[in-house]
Amino acid sequence: VKKLRRRKTTEEGHVTSHLFSQQESHETSHLLMSELHHQKHTQGVVSRRVIIKYKSGYKANLMDTMVVTERNIRHAGPGIQGIPDMHINYDFDELDSFVVTADPEVVEALQNSPEVESIEEDPIRFPLSTNKKGHFPSKEHRHLQERIPDGVILVQAPDAWARGYTGNGVKVCVIDSGIDSNHPDFVSTKLSGKNTGVNWGEDGCGHGTHVAGTIAGERNNGQGVVGVAPDAEIFTVRVFGNNCNYVYSSEIYNAARICKENNANIVSMSLGGPASSNAERNAFNSLYNDGLLLIAAAGNDGNTRLSYPASYDSVMSVAAVDSNKNHAGFSQQNSQVDIAAPGVDVRSTFPQNGCTICGPHRDGYGISDGTSMATPHVSGVAALLWQSKPTATAAELREALQNSAEDLGTSGRDIWYGHGLVQAASALDYLEGDSTTPSPPPPNRCQDFPSGWYDSDGPSYTCVWYSLGTNCAQFGDGFENSGYTANEAC
């Protein structure tokens, strides 16, 4: 059969194409066509986007069949109008699958093709923040000074830093809305990404910048926030546009492939949707088996519904808690929840020129809620662990994270917290083979008195905060609490 294929293939295997035939075609297509109506009188047909898995060795045959089937439907009768062009969105060789956008009748016909093993809808995925347009309130007299967010303290990140673990040498891949690459709280030499039709270094949505700040906001730069793993490398693949609108699951998987190709250790996905697919499940299983630690948000519906990709067995599902370690009301509760992390009033970076989820403010920092905000806490802790033991497998790190978590709620694993609140120092102990005895402080380390002291502005302003940059010099003699200033207590 003589065919014309107009195709442009990118290095990611992303095919943008229109397929059409020049002549009558083979027997398979005629058999398929016998099952279809030969007249269509509708206008403006709505396309379906589907994942087609073909039988091993039948890829070329299926492409022929798709071309001819579309051609025959398009010319089935004089009343046919509005048939959209078939479009191959992705060609996933490793999954024996195409992602195709096509007329519904073309998809229906292909269901019966002998080359096809299965056809599924391509589910949609959303960012999972609550779109809370928050920024540091005006009464926050030190918000431009460097601050360790409450959530970072809650997951024991400063304890890991004191042991020399800051995420150095670990690459965390963030699949999201891009990142404000000019933000002063990101180290440019440890920030990179991949363009997928949109610039990864820009973020009109704001979601990706907030997530990245929680993972790796810079430490000791004298401003803003500090991430859980401040020396980790961030690699971002942008999938969401400036309006924070949905994308398809195949786009998320393609982004995860790019993470793997760029040697990421951890894939952080603050996103999800209610529908699953076997193709997506198999794809993430393959990535996990290849050594990537996959972490995703449990969902913000506040019910027991499963959200994907978090609810696949190969992915860690992260629920949200507040600063008092209570389950966040919006956080989904189900048997697939693996672990919990701070996700309420999370302070982090925002694009400096404003964004969809943060509004027009220009200070570059703010607060947001969601399992999207909980997820990067776990990703950051995982980076601390991977630095401590670079030879560990993803499965070993996952075991350490889960088995060392602080048990909350019902004793043992439950649907609200999973194994409990992620704890960096405890996970390090577990990974290093000491899950019972707390690690001693480094040699010659002074002890704070009173132990656990923080100043009158609250638990964010601990001795660890005062140790950063010029904080102690500027504020060490003010903000007394329990009869002590920082210069006396720390």
N, C-alpha and C positions, 0 to 999 in steps of 0.2 A: 504494500500500500504506500502510495506516495503521499507524504505529509509535509506540512510546513510547521515548524516550531519556532516561535519567536521567544527567545529566552535570555535572561541575564542572570548569571549565577554569581553570588558573592562568596567570599572565602568562608563564611559561616555555613554555607550550604543552603542559603536562603535564595529561593528561586522566585523571581517576579516574572510571570510569563502569561501569555495568552496562547492557547493551543487550538489549532484548527486544522481541518483536513481539506485536501483539494479534490479527492475522488471518493467514490463509493468504497466501502471497506469490507472487512472480513466477516466470516460467518458468525463469530461471537456477538458482534454488535447487532446483526440482524435478529439473532435469537433474543437478545435483550429488548430490542425495539418492538418485538411482537407482544411484549407485556405492557406497552405504554399506549396511552391514548394518542391518536395521531392528529388531534386538533387541540390548540390552546387558544383561548379567547381572552385571557387575562392580560392586564397591562402592568408594567413595573414589577416583575417577579422578584421576590425577596430571596437572595442567595442564602445557602447554608454553608457554614464552615465546619468541615469534618476532618477527622483523622482516619485515613485509610491504611490499614495494614495489609500488605500483600503477601502471598505465599512465597516462601524462599525460592529465589531463582526466577520469579515471574515479573520482575519490575518492568522490563521492556515491554512485555506483553500487555501489562496493565496500562502503560502509557498509551499504547496503540488503541486499546479499548476505550480509554477516556476520551481521546481525540475524536474517534469515530462516533461514539455515543453522543457526545455534545453536538457534533455536526448533524447527525440524523434527527435529533430532537429539534434543533434549530430550524430544520427544513421539513418538519413532519407534516405541515399543512399550511394552507393559505392564511389561516387566522392567527398564526403564532406571532406574538409581539413581546418585546421587553425581555428577551432571554439574556441574562447577564453572561459575560464571558467567563469561562472556566479559568481559575487562577490558582497556580500551585504556590502556596505560601512558603512551605518548607519541604525539603527532600532529606529525610532522616534515614540515611543508608543503614546506620547501626541499629535502627529499630525496624527495618524493612517497612517503612511508612512514608506516606505523603500527607501533608496537611493541605487540603484543597478547599477553595471557595467556589461553589458551583450552583447552578439551578437545581432546585429540589428534585426535579424529575430525573436529572442526570444522576444525582446521588441515589435515588430510588432504583434506577436501572443498574448502577454499579453494584448494589447489594447482591445481585444475582450473578455477578461475573465470576467465572471459575478461577480467576487469578486472585480474587479478594478473600482474605481470611476474616476480616471484620471491618466495620465502619462505625465510628463513634462521633458524637458531637465534640467540638473543641470547646471545653468549658471556659468561662470568663473568670478573671481574677482582679481583685481590687486592692489598693493600699488599705491597711487596717489600723488607721488612726481615727480618732473621733472628730477630726477637723476642729479642734478647740483652738480658736484664734487667741492664744495667750502669749504674752511676753513679760519680761521682768517688770513688775510694778514699779511705779515712780518712787514709792517709799523705800525701795530696796537701795539703801545708801551705798552699797558696795558691789552692785551687780556688774560693773565693768572691771572689777578686780577678779583675779582667777579664783574660781570656786569649785570644789568637788561636789557634784550633785548628790543629794541624799541617796538616790538609788545606787550610785557607784560605791558609796560607803556601805550600804545595806548588803551588797554582794561580796564584801570583804576585799575589794580590789586594793585599797591602800596596804592591807596586810601582805598581799602578794608583791606589791612594789617594794616593800621593805625587805623582802627576800630576794630581790633582784629581778623579778619577772614583770615585764611591762609590755609583753607582746612582740618584742623585737625579733625580726626574722620570720614572722608569721604573716601570711597574706589572707585577709578576709575579703571575700567577694560580696558586695552589696548589690542585690538586684532590686532596683527601685526607680526613682524619678530623676536620677542624676545627682549632682552635688555642686554646690557653689565652690568651685575650685580656687577662688580668690579669697576665700574666708580666712582670716588670720589665725583661726584655731586648727587649721590643717597644715601639716608639714608637706610642702609641695613635692619634696623628694620621695615622700612615702604615699603619694596619691597618684593614681592612674586609672584608666578606664578604657572602654570600648564604645565607639559610636555605632549605633544600630539605626541609622536614619535620623537620629537626633543627637545633639552634642552632650556627651556625658558630663562635661564640666560646667553645665548650666542647670538650674533647677527652679523653674517657675512655680512648680507645685510646692516644694519645700519639704516634702516627706523624706526624701532620700538624704538631704543635708542634716535633718534632725536625727535620723537613724545613725548616720556615719559619725556624728559628734559624740553620741553615746558610746560608740565602739572605740573611737580613737581621737577624741579631742585632745589637743596638745597640752602637755604639762610644762610648768615652769616658763610660760611665756607672759605671765603677769596679767592675763585677762581671760574673761569668759569662763568656760567650763573645762573639766578634765574628763576624758573618756576612761572606760574600764581598762583598756589596753592602749595607753597613749603612744606607744612606740610601734604598734602594729601597722602594717601596710594596708591601705584601703584600695581595692580595685573595684570599680563600679561599672555595672552594665545597666544602661538606662533603658527602661521599658515604658514607664508612664510619662505622659505628656504634661504640659504646664497646667492643664485643667484637672490633673489627678484622676482622669477617667480610667475605665477598665481596659484590660488587655486580655488576650487569650492564653490558655495554659501552654500552648505550643510555643508562645513567645517567652514564657518563663523558662521552659525546658531549654530552648535555644540559648537563652542567656546563661543558664547553668552550664551548658556545654562550653560556652566561651570562658566561663570561670575556670573550668577544668583545663582548657587549652592554654590558659595563662597562669597555670600552676598555683591556683588558689588552694589553700588548706581547708577553708571554711566557707560555706555559702549561707549568707544571711538573707532571709526572705520575710520581710514584714508585710505580708500580703496573703490573699487567699480568696476562696469562693466556695459555695456550698456543693457544687457538683464534682464528682470524681470521674476519672476515666482509666481504663485498663492501660491505655498507651502511656499516660502520664505516670501511673504507678510503676510500670515496668521501666520507664526512663529513669526515674529517681532511684529505683532499686539498683540499676546499673551504675549510676554515678556514685552511690554509697559503696557499692562493692569495689569500685575503682579507687576508693580511699578518701572521698570528700565527706566531711561532716556537714550534714544538711540540717538547718535550723529554721523554723518558720512559726508565724503567729497563729495562735489557736483560734482567733476570731473574736469579734466584738458584738455578737448578737445577744449575749447574756442568757443563752439557753443551752440545750444539750445537743444541738445540731453539730455534726462534724464539718470541719472546714479543711480544704485541701489547697496546697500539698501537705499541710501540717499533719493531717490524720493518716498519711501513709506510714507504714511501719518503718520505712527507711529514713524518715524525717523526724526530728525532735519537735514536738508541739509545745509551745510556750504560752502559759497562762499569765495573767497580770495580777499583781497585788499592790496595795497602797503602802504608804510609808510606815504604817503600823502592822504590816504583814498580813492584812486582811484581804480576802479575795475581792477583786474589783467586780462590781455588779455587772459591768458590761462583758466581762471575760467569759467565754464559753466553757462549759463544764461537760466533759465526756471521758470515756475510757481511754482515749488516745492522748490525753494531756500527759506530757512527760515531766514537765518541770515548770516552776513559776519564777517570775522576776518582777522588779518594780515597773509599773506601767501607768501610774496615776501622777499627774502633775510633774512629769519628767522634764527637767531642764536640760536643754541642749542647744545646738547651733541651728540657726535659720539663715536662709539667704539674706545677704545684707541689704538688698533692694526690695524686700518684701516678697510675699508669695501667696499662693492660693490658700494654704492652711494657716498662715500666720498673719494675713492682712498686710497693710502697707507700712508697718513699722520698720525702722531702718537700723536698729541697734545690733542685729545679727544673732540674737539669742532669744529664747522663749520656752514656753512649756506646752506640752501636749499629752494627751491620754491615749491609751490603746494597747492591745497586745502587740501592735507594731513597735511600741516603745519598750515593751518588755523584752522582745526578741533580741535586740542588739546587746542588752546586758549579758545574755547567755553567750552570744557570739564573742563578746569581748573576753568573758571568763575563759571560754574555750581557747582563745588566743594565748592567754597567760599560761594555760596548761600545756599547750603545744610547744611554747618556748621552753618550758621546763623539761619536756621530754620529746624532742623532735622525732624520735623513732617510733613514738606511739602511733597506733592505728586509730582511725575514726571510731571504731567500735570500742576501743579501750578508753578513749577520751569520753565518749558518751556514757560508758559505765561509770567512770569516775565522777562525772557531773551529777548523774542521777543518784548514785549510791552515797554520795557525800552531802546531798542537799539537806537543808534543815526541815525536818518533818513538821508540817503544819496541818491544821484541820484534823480529820480522822486519822488515827494512827495508821501508818503505812501509806502506800500509794492510794490516792483517791481521785475523784473526777474534777475537783476544784484546783488542786495544787500539783497533781501528779506526784512525783517523789518528794516535792517540797521546794523551798526557796534555794536557788543556786547560791553556792558559797565557794568563793575562790580559794581561800586558805585551806578549807577542809578538803576541797577537791585536790589541791596540791599534795596534802598529806596522804590522801587515798592513792593518788597516782605514784607517789614515792614509796608506798608500802607501809605507811604509818597512819592508819585510820582511827587510832585510839588516843594517841598522845599529842596534844597541841605542840606545834613547833616552837622551840625556844627563840627568843629575840636574837638578832645578830650580835656578835661580840661588841662590847663597849657601848651598847645602846642604853641611853638614859630612860628612866621610867617616868611617865606622866603622873602627876599627882594634883588632884585626885584622879584615879584611873578613869579613863573615858571622859575626861573633862571636855566641855565645849562652852563657848561664850554665850552671852545673854541673848544673842540673836538666833540661837537654836542649834540643833545637832549637825548642821552642815559645817559649822565653824569650829572644827576640832583642832587639836594640835597638828594634825596632818595638814589641814588647810593653812595654818600659820607657817608651816615649813616651806610653803611654795613661794617662789619668787621673792618679792619684797613685802609680803603680807605682814610678817612679824615686825619688820622695821616700821611699817606705817601704822599698824593697828595693835601691836603687842601690848601697849599700856592702856588700852581702852577696853570696853565691853566686858566688864567683870562679871563673873558668875561664881557662886558658892564662895565668895570672898577672895577669888583669885583672878588675875588677868592672865593673858596667854604667856607673858614673860615670866610669870611666877609659876604657872601650872605645867608648862611644857618643857 
